[in-house]
Amino acid sequence: MHTSTPVKDAVHSHSSPQAVSQAKPLIRAFDLINLGIDFESYRGEVWSNSWDMEEDLYFLRRQQMAFLQNAMGIIIPEQPQEEFYTTGTSQLVERLFSFLDEEQAREYSQIKASRTRTIAQYSIDSNSLFVNRISSKETRKNSHCQNKLLCLPRSFRELDDSIAMHKSTLKIMRWAAEKIFKRRPECQKLMVTFHIVNTYCYPEKPFVIPEKIHQDGSDYVITGIPLILSNVVIPINTVYDTEGRMVVEARLTEAQGMLVDDKTFWHGITPLTASEADKTGQRLTIAFDFDCV
């Protein structure tokens, strides 16, 4: 049974949790249970809909690119990297692969995606907080990305309505939208992307996010809310200001999340490692991107 650690105990601020939650620009820690969500039921339904999620090919290609650069001792220019991330093919990558020896080629072929994802997109009106599901074209806009490669358009299988329009999913979005509209009265509508992400780490290899400390390229984000943490050491979520000073450090347990101003703050997470050396670890999360239009 899930037992929730109070968010104020889970989040350590370098001022105080109370100061962070009230500070401008927006950053707020929260717990799904405190939003009135039946957590056990909701995560069970999300989990039952996550079996056929597609591989996050962006992450797989990031791993492959990193392997090739390390094996060849070079830095691949941005243009062929962009081509490889978006299409999965590149003349330069194919040429570099041909230079790998037999052992390196074997290691390259065994690189695993380690992350699967499905998404849904919506619009939310500021007056009524009505949530309208829309067709998904890409996962986020390239609104202010410092890392161009991170904000390349990516497409994923769309989530079934049973979870995309689930009352708990809508409750989370409306809660965040209300906070954003209050902070940004000039914002008339929000475009929202809902992500379900399943991440695995293996006994011999932790999962390291390729973006490191980053911005997602949206106006506001709800960073990954853990629904399942199985055989993993709970990673540390961090949030930094534009000067690189840490303002929040948190080990988010199941049902806990943070709403963060993505234009003002940067965020990251420590590697996901298995807590038992002979078993695979799993972290199933939900996350949201919000863009004012």
C-alpha positions, -999 to +999 in steps of 0.1 A: +000+000+000+012+035-008+021+057+021+028+092+013+056+112+028+045+148+032+058+170+004+073+195+028+094+167+042+104+154+008+115+187-006+145+205+007+148+242-003+178+263+002+156+288+019+125+269+031+098+248+015+072+274+024+092+302+007+097+281-024+060+273-028+051+310-026+080+325-045+077+341-079+083+328-105+062+297-100+076+266-084+053+244-063+056+209-047+025+188-044+011+153-037-015+136-058-033+124-027-036+159-014-053+168-047-080+143-039-068+116-062-073+079-055-036+072-061-037+034-059-066+031-083-051+057-107-016+042-109-031+007-115-051+020-145-021+039-159+001+008-155-024-014-172-023+010-202+015+012-204+023-023-217+025-014-253+042+020-251+067+027-279+104+030-274+117+065-269+138+065-300+153+099-292+168+084-261+180+053-279+197+074-306+213+096-279+229+065-264+240+053-298+255+087-307+273+089-274+288+054-279+300+062-314+316+095-303+333+077-274+345+048-295+359+071-322+372+097-299+354+125-318+326+150-313+300+147-341+287+180-355+252+191-346+237+188-381+244+150-385+233+145-349+200+163-356+195+142-388+202+110-369+179+119-339+150+127-362+153+100-389+175+073-374+198+075-404+229+095-412+257+089-437+282+100-411+268+076-385+268+047-410+304+055-419+315+056-382+297+023-375+317+007-403+349+015-385+339-003-353+356-035-345+337-067-339+334-062-301+324-026-305+298-035-331+284-061-307+282-036-279+265-011-302+239-036-313+230-044-276+223-008-267+188-007-252+163+022-253+156+018-215+127+043-218+092+040-234+066+068-237+031+076-248+015+111-249-017+130-252-022+167-260-049+192-249-060+228-248-073+244-216-093+276-216-085+302-190-122+312-183-137+278-178-107+255-173-124+233-199-100+206-211-102+198-248-082+169-262-065+176-295-045+155-320-009+151-311+016+164-337+048+167-317+057+166-280+067+202-275+073+236-291+108+249-297+099+280-276+131+288-257+154+257-259+190+262-250+196+227-263+184+225-299+188+187-300+166+183-270+137+203-286+136+185-319+101+174-328+093+139-316+062+118-322+048+091-300+018+068-300-012+087-286-027+076-253-061+059-250-089+081-238-094+059-208-062+075-193-059+106-214-094+118-202-093+101-169-108+122-141-075+121-122-055+132-152-079+161-158-078+170-121-040+173-122-041+195-153-068+218-140-049+222-107-018+233-125-037+254-150-054+273-123-020+281-107-005+292-141-035+313-151-034+331-117+003+338-122-001+347-159-034+366-163-025+376-198-025+339-208-058+330-224-052+294-232-027+266-224-015+239-247-007+208-227+012+177-234+007+147-210+035+121-209+036+086-195+072+075-193+084+040-183+121+039-175+142+008-167+177+005-153+197-027-154+219-043-128+250-035-148+240-001-160+221+028-144+198+050-164+212+085-169+191+111-186+210+124-216+198+160-211+215+163-177+205+197-161+181+212-187+150+231-196+122+212-215+113+241-238+079+249-224+066+277-203+058+254-173+064+218-166+053+192-140+084+171-138+080+133-136+056+122-109+065+087-099+037+062-100+058+031-096+093+029-080+104-008-082+138-020-072+154+015-075+172+039-053+150+069-053+168+095-075+173+132-064+154+158-084+171+192-084+160+227-096+184+256-103+180+292-110+195+310-140+227+316-121+232+279-115+222+280-078+203+250-065+169+262-051+152+228-046+165+193-039+140+165-035+137+127-034+102+125-049+085+093-038+054+078-054+026+104-060+048+135-055+056+161-081+068+196-088+052+224-109+081+245-123+085+276-144+106+262-172+117+295-186+131+307-153+145+274-138+165+245-149+160+210-136+177+176-135+177+142-118+204+119-106+210+085-124+184+058-117+201+028-102+188-006-092+186-012-055+192-049-058+222-058-080+206-089-096+172-073-106+160-047-131+147-015-117+117+004-130+104+040-126+070+047-141+061+085-142+036+109-156+047+145-166+031+175-182+043+204-204+023+237-204+026+265-231+007+298-229-009+309-262 
